Amino acid sequence: MTTSPAISIRDLVKRYAPAGQGEGKLALKGVSFDVPQGQIFGLLGPNGAGKSTLINTLAGLVMKTSGTVNIWGFDIDTQRRNASRAIGIVPQEIVFDPFFTPREVLENQAGLYGIEKGDRISDALLEAVHLTDKAHAYARTLSGGMKRRLLVAKAMVHTPPVLVLDEPTAGVDVELRRQLWELVKQLNDEGVTVVLTTHYLEEAEALCDRIAIINHGELIANMPTREMVDMAREKVVVFTLDHDLAQAPMHDAFVKSVLVNPRQVEITYDKDCSNAGQVLALVQGQGLGIVDVSTREADLEDVFVRLTSPA
């Protein structure tokens, strides 16, 4: 017995109407993938790759050209109301009336979903996002971090099983980012499926169970995060030397050799062809005295750059 995906996308195409001559911009080119239930799913890609178009399609803000999209088993064309109730969207922009209080923001949003007053969970949501003490303050007086947390609460007023966060930590400080991710992990632990877009690749690597990458409107990768990180073939060794160098040591076995400072060299090698011991021997073979050695494993950023860089 298999569990149906939280989101299922098949052959999704979006072509924007032309402003003048021509066929218009093709933003999504037959994208297909599933978001498994209960996971934190990363949706990554460079600026202009098509991520926002895809998310806005899920939210009902963009009309697709062709293809099918199901959210929690509901088709967004034939079962739009049920599909909308199954998903909550946290946008990049701060979008609520600044003259309402946080509690009023949540109550009004619940009303838009037709939730009876006795069934609303505004107070519980304010507690979950640590805004109980600000429940009756004007929303415009909240700090940036509080506003971000209020957006998450707003997206959850109808208790959707799927939550989409579009660049939720863009431009925020380290502490706020940590608080937001704690909230996201808490929601996921409670059974909410989370779809996350972010430009902070170290966050995606730490949080996401699975990652899909879109580039130029096409899906170019979709796999468990650990498998994606393991795609990286390169590894870095950093040498601290006992005297100054004018230039970095070179060898055919090195993919790249960079002089970080006069006494520190960063050498990148292909781990399918060499190992750290061989690189160490090659450096010593050039008569260099080594004081310290450290290594850095490849990470998601290495893979992302390799997959999205022009051929």
C-alpha positions as CSV (number, residue, x, y, z in Angstrom):
1,M,0.0,0.0,0.0
2,T,1.5,3.3,-1.1
3,T,0.8,6.8,0.3
4,S,-0.4,9.3,-2.3
5,P,1.9,12.3,-2.8
6,A,1.1,15.6,-1.1
7,I,1.6,17.4,-4.5
8,S,1.6,15.7,-7.9
9,I,2.7,17.7,-10.9
10,R,2.6,16.3,-14.5
11,D,3.8,17.9,-17.7
12,L,3.2,21.4,-16.3
13,V,3.6,24.1,-19.0
14,K,3.2,27.9,-18.6
15,R,3.7,30.2,-21.5
16,Y,3.1,33.9,-20.7
17,A,1.2,35.8,-23.4
18,P,3.5,37.9,-25.7
19,A,3.7,41.6,-25.0
20,G,4.2,42.2,-28.8
21,Q,5.4,40.0,-31.5
22,G,6.5,36.4,-30.9
23,E,5.2,33.5,-28.9
24,G,5.7,34.8,-25.4
25,K,8.0,33.6,-22.6
26,L,7.9,29.8,-21.8
27,A,8.4,29.8,-18.0
28,L,7.7,26.1,-17.4
29,K,8.6,23.5,-19.9
30,G,6.7,20.3,-19.1
31,V,7.8,20.0,-15.4
32,S,6.8,16.7,-13.6
33,F,7.5,15.7,-10.0
34,D,5.8,14.5,-6.8
35,V,6.2,16.0,-3.3
36,P,6.0,13.0,-0.8
37,Q,3.7,13.4,2.2
38,G,5.3,14.3,5.5
39,Q,8.6,15.6,4.1
40,I,10.4,19.0,3.9
41,F,10.8,19.3,0.2
42,G,13.3,21.8,-1.3
43,L,12.5,23.6,-4.5
44,L,15.7,25.3,-5.7
45,G,16.9,27.1,-8.8
46,P,18.6,30.3,-10.0
47,N,16.6,33.6,-10.3
48,G,14.2,33.4,-13.2
49,A,14.3,29.6,-13.3
50,G,10.5,29.2,-12.9
51,K,10.1,28.6,-9.2
52,S,7.8,31.5,-8.5
53,T,5.6,30.7,-11.5
54,L,5.3,27.1,-10.2
55,I,4.4,28.3,-6.7
56,N,1.9,30.9,-8.0
57,T,0.3,28.1,-10.0
58,L,-0.2,26.1,-6.8
59,A,-1.6,29.1,-5.1
60,G,-4.1,29.8,-8.0
61,L,-2.5,33.1,-8.9
62,V,-1.1,31.9,-12.3
63,M,-3.2,30.0,-14.8
64,K,-1.2,27.1,-16.3
65,T,-1.1,26.6,-20.1
66,S,-1.3,22.8,-19.9
67,G,-0.5,19.9,-17.6
68,T,-2.1,18.7,-14.4
69,V,-1.5,19.6,-10.8
70,N,-3.0,17.8,-7.8
71,I,-2.7,19.0,-4.2
72,W,-3.6,16.4,-1.6
73,G,-5.4,14.5,-4.3
74,F,-7.5,17.4,-5.6
75,D,-7.1,18.7,-9.1
76,I,-6.5,22.5,-9.2
77,D,-8.8,22.8,-12.2
78,T,-11.8,20.6,-11.4
79,Q,-11.5,20.7,-7.6
80,R,-10.1,24.2,-7.0
81,R,-11.9,24.9,-3.7
82,N,-10.7,21.6,-2.1
83,A,-7.2,22.1,-3.5
84,S,-7.0,25.6,-2.1
85,R,-8.0,24.4,1.4
86,A,-5.3,21.8,1.3
87,I,-2.4,24.3,0.9
88,G,-1.1,27.3,2.7
89,I,1.3,29.8,1.0
90,V,3.8,32.0,2.8
91,P,4.9,34.5,0.2
92,Q,8.1,36.5,0.0
93,E,6.3,39.8,0.5
94,I,4.8,41.0,3.8
95,V,1.1,40.9,2.9
96,F,-1.5,41.9,5.5
97,D,-3.3,45.1,6.6
98,P,-0.9,47.0,8.9
99,F,-3.8,48.6,10.8
100,F,-5.2,45.2,11.9
101,T,-3.9,43.4,15.0
102,P,-2.3,40.0,14.5
103,R,-5.4,38.4,15.9
104,E,-7.6,40.3,13.5
105,V,-5.4,39.3,10.6
106,L,-5.9,35.6,11.5
107,E,-9.6,36.0,12.2
108,N,-10.2,37.8,8.8
109,Q,-8.2,35.1,6.9
110,A,-10.2,32.4,8.6
111,G,-13.4,34.1,7.6
112,L,-12.3,34.1,4.0
113,Y,-12.0,30.4,4.2
114,G,-15.5,30.2,5.6
115,I,-14.4,28.8,9.0
116,E,-17.0,29.4,11.7
117,K,-16.0,31.5,14.6
118,G,-16.2,28.6,17.1
119,D,-13.9,26.5,14.9
120,R,-11.1,29.1,14.5
121,I,-7.7,28.6,16.0
122,S,-6.3,32.1,16.0
123,D,-5.2,32.1,19.6
124,A,-3.5,28.7,19.3
125,L,-1.6,29.9,16.1
126,L,-0.5,33.1,17.9
127,E,0.9,30.9,20.7
128,A,2.6,28.6,18.2
129,V,4.4,31.5,16.5
130,H,5.2,33.2,19.9
131,L,3.0,36.3,19.2
132,T,0.4,35.9,22.0
133,D,1.7,39.0,23.8
134,K,1.3,41.0,20.5
135,A,-2.2,39.7,19.7
136,H,-3.8,43.1,20.1
137,A,-1.0,45.4,18.8
138,Y,-1.1,47.0,15.4
139,A,0.6,44.7,12.9
140,R,2.6,47.6,11.6
141,T,4.4,47.9,15.0
142,L,5.8,44.3,14.8
143,S,9.4,43.7,14.0
144,G,10.4,42.1,10.8
145,G,10.8,38.7,12.4
146,M,7.3,38.9,14.0
147,K,5.8,39.8,10.7
148,R,7.4,36.7,9.1
149,R,6.0,34.5,11.9
150,L,2.6,36.1,11.5
151,L,2.6,35.2,7.8
152,V,3.2,31.5,8.7
153,A,0.3,31.7,11.1
154,K,-1.9,33.3,8.5
155,A,-1.1,30.5,6.0
156,M,-2.2,27.9,8.6
157,V,-5.6,29.3,9.7
158,H,-7.4,26.6,7.8
159,T,-5.0,23.9,9.0
160,P,-3.8,22.8,5.6
161,P,-1.8,19.6,5.3
162,V,0.7,21.3,2.9
163,L,2.6,24.5,3.6
164,V,4.7,26.3,0.9
165,L,7.3,28.8,2.0
166,D,8.7,31.1,-0.7
167,E,12.0,32.5,0.3
168,P,10.9,33.0,3.9
169,T,14.3,34.0,5.2
170,A,15.4,36.3,2.4
171,G,17.0,39.4,3.9
172,V,16.5,38.4,7.6
173,D,19.2,38.1,10.3
174,V,20.7,34.8,11.6
175,E,18.6,34.7,14.8
176,L,15.3,35.2,12.9
177,R,16.3,32.5,10.4
178,R,16.9,30.1,13.2
179,Q,13.5,30.9,14.8
180,L,11.7,30.4,11.5
181,W,13.4,27.0,10.9
182,E,12.5,25.8,14.4
183,L,8.9,26.7,13.6
184,V,9.0,24.9,10.2
185,K,10.5,21.8,11.8
186,Q,7.9,21.9,14.5
187,L,5.1,22.0,11.9
188,N,6.7,19.2,10.0
189,D,7.0,17.1,13.1
190,E,3.2,17.6,13.6
191,G,2.6,16.1,10.1
192,V,2.6,19.1,7.8
193,T,4.3,18.6,4.5
194,V,6.5,21.6,3.8
195,V,7.7,22.9,0.4
196,L,10.6,25.3,0.7
197,T,12.3,27.6,-1.7
198,T,15.5,29.3,-0.6
199,H,18.7,30.8,-1.9
200,Y,20.5,29.7,1.3
201,L,21.7,26.3,0.2
202,E,23.2,25.4,3.5
203,E,19.7,25.7,5.0
204,A,18.2,23.5,2.3
205,E,20.9,20.9,2.9
206,A,20.3,20.9,6.6
207,L,16.4,20.9,6.5
208,C,15.2,19.2,3.4
209,D,14.5,15.5,3.0
210,R,14.4,15.8,-0.7
211,I,15.4,18.5,-3.2
212,A,14.3,19.3,-6.8
213,I,16.2,21.8,-8.9
214,I,14.6,23.8,-11.7
215,N,16.6,25.7,-14.3
216,H,15.3,27.6,-17.4
217,G,11.8,26.2,-16.7
218,E,13.0,22.5,-16.7
219,L,13.4,20.0,-13.9
220,I,17.1,19.1,-13.9
221,A,17.3,17.1,-10.6
222,N,15.0,15.5,-8.1
223,M,16.4,13.2,-5.4
224,P,17.0,12.7,-1.7
225,T,19.2,15.5,-0.3
226,R,22.0,13.1,0.8
227,E,22.1,11.5,-2.7
228,M,22.3,14.9,-4.3
229,V,25.2,16.0,-2.1
230,D,27.0,12.8,-2.9
231,M,26.9,13.7,-6.6
232,A,29.7,16.2,-6.0
233,R,33.0,14.7,-7.2
234,E,35.3,17.4,-5.8
235,K,36.9,17.7,-2.4
236,V,39.0,20.5,-1.0
237,V,42.2,20.3,1.1
238,V,43.6,23.4,2.9
239,F,47.3,23.4,3.7
240,T,49.0,25.8,6.1
241,L,52.7,26.1,5.2
242,D,55.8,26.9,7.2
243,H,56.9,29.7,4.9
244,D,55.4,32.3,2.5
245,L,54.7,31.4,-1.2
246,A,54.5,33.7,-4.1
247,Q,52.2,31.4,-6.1
248,A,50.1,28.3,-5.5
249,P,51.6,24.9,-6.2
250,M,50.3,23.3,-9.4
251,H,50.0,19.7,-10.6
252,D,47.9,17.8,-13.2
253,A,46.1,16.0,-10.4
254,F,44.7,19.2,-9.0
255,V,41.4,20.5,-10.3
256,K,42.2,23.9,-8.8
257,S,44.9,25.4,-6.6
258,V,44.4,28.8,-4.9
259,L,46.7,30.8,-2.7
260,V,44.4,32.0,0.1
261,N,47.2,33.9,1.7
262,P,51.0,33.6,1.5
263,R,51.0,30.6,3.9
264,Q,47.7,29.0,3.0
265,V,46.9,27.0,-0.1
266,E,43.4,25.6,-1.0
267,I,43.6,22.6,-3.4
268,T,40.6,21.1,-5.0
269,Y,40.8,17.5,-6.4
270,D,38.5,15.0,-8.0
271,K,37.8,12.3,-5.3
272,D,37.1,9.7,-8.0
273,C,40.7,10.1,-9.3
274,S,42.7,11.0,-6.1
275,N,42.6,11.0,-2.4
276,A,43.8,13.5,0.3
277,G,46.9,11.4,1.0
278,Q,48.0,11.5,-2.6
279,V,47.5,15.3,-2.7
280,L,49.5,15.7,0.5
281,A,52.3,13.7,-1.0
282,L,52.3,15.8,-4.2
283,V,52.5,19.0,-2.1
284,Q,55.3,17.7,0.0
285,G,57.1,16.4,-3.1
286,Q,57.4,20.1,-4.2
287,G,59.5,20.8,-1.1
288,L,56.8,22.5,0.8
289,G,56.7,22.2,4.6
290,I,53.2,21.6,6.0
291,V,52.2,22.9,9.4
292,D,48.5,22.0,9.3
293,V,46.0,20.3,7.0
294,S,42.2,20.4,6.9
295,T,39.6,19.1,4.4
296,R,36.2,20.2,3.3
297,E,33.6,17.8,1.9
298,A,31.5,18.9,-1.1
299,D,28.2,20.4,-0.2
300,L,24.9,21.2,-1.9
301,E,26.2,24.4,-3.2
302,D,28.9,22.6,-5.2
303,V,26.3,20.4,-6.8
304,F,23.9,23.3,-7.4
305,V,26.6,25.3,-9.2
306,R,27.6,22.3,-11.3
307,L,24.1,21.5,-12.3
308,T,22.9,25.1,-13.1
309,S,26.1,26.5,-14.6
310,P,26.1,26.9,-18.4
311,A,27.7,24.0,-20.2
